[in-house]
Amino acid sequence: MMPLVLADAGTEQLIHKVGGSPELKKHLEDLGFVPGGAVTLISAMGGNVIVKVKESRVAISEEMARKIMV
């Protein structure tokens, strides 16, 4: 397992675990980051990460992406 920010760009990954505070976990779940779901890192620059989750592109902070284990 590794944080999402360390994944290869363009490669679909399986989410194993979502960490962080209960509020952060709920927020990420609402965006579609749930264990067992698929996520693809599109790009990471300037402290922000763009990912594809559930057929949508979502921008999250690098700090949030470090809580998502793939």
N, C-alpha and C positions, 0 to 999 in steps of 0.2 A: 504494500500500500504506500501511496505517496500523495502529497497535497496536489490539488488540481493545477496549481501554478507551475508545477514541475513536469506536467504531462507534455507530450509532443503535440505541437499545433497541428490541427487537421485530423487527428486520430481520435475516433470515438472511444470513450472510456466508460466503464461501469462504475457508478457511485457505490462505494462500500459503506461509508459512514459520513454523517454530517455532525460536526462538533460545534462548540461555542455555547453561549448563554441560551437559555430557553427562548428568549425573544429573537435572537439571531437565527436559531434553528427554525423557528416558526416562520420567520420572514423568508428564509431560503426555501423552505418547503412550499410556501405560497408561490414562489417563483418557479417551482418545478424540480428543485434539487432534493430528490428523495432517494434513500438507499434502494438499489436495484434498478434505478433509472439510468438512462444513457446521457452522456454529456460530451461535447466536443469543444476543446479550446480553440478559438479562432485566432486571437492575438492577445498579447500582454505587453502593454507599454504605458509609461507614465504613471505607474501605480494603479492602473485600471486593467481589468481583464474582460475581454469579450468572449462569451461562450454561447454555444448553441445547445439549448435544452428544450425538449418537447416542441421541435419545429419552430422555435423562436430564438432570436438572438437577444441576449441579455448582457448588459454591462454591470459588473460588480467590482468592488474594490479588491485589490490584491490581498488585503487582510481577510476578507470574507472567503476568497478562493482558497486560502491556506487552511480553512476549516473544513473544506470538502475533500474527503479522502477517496481516491480512485485506485 
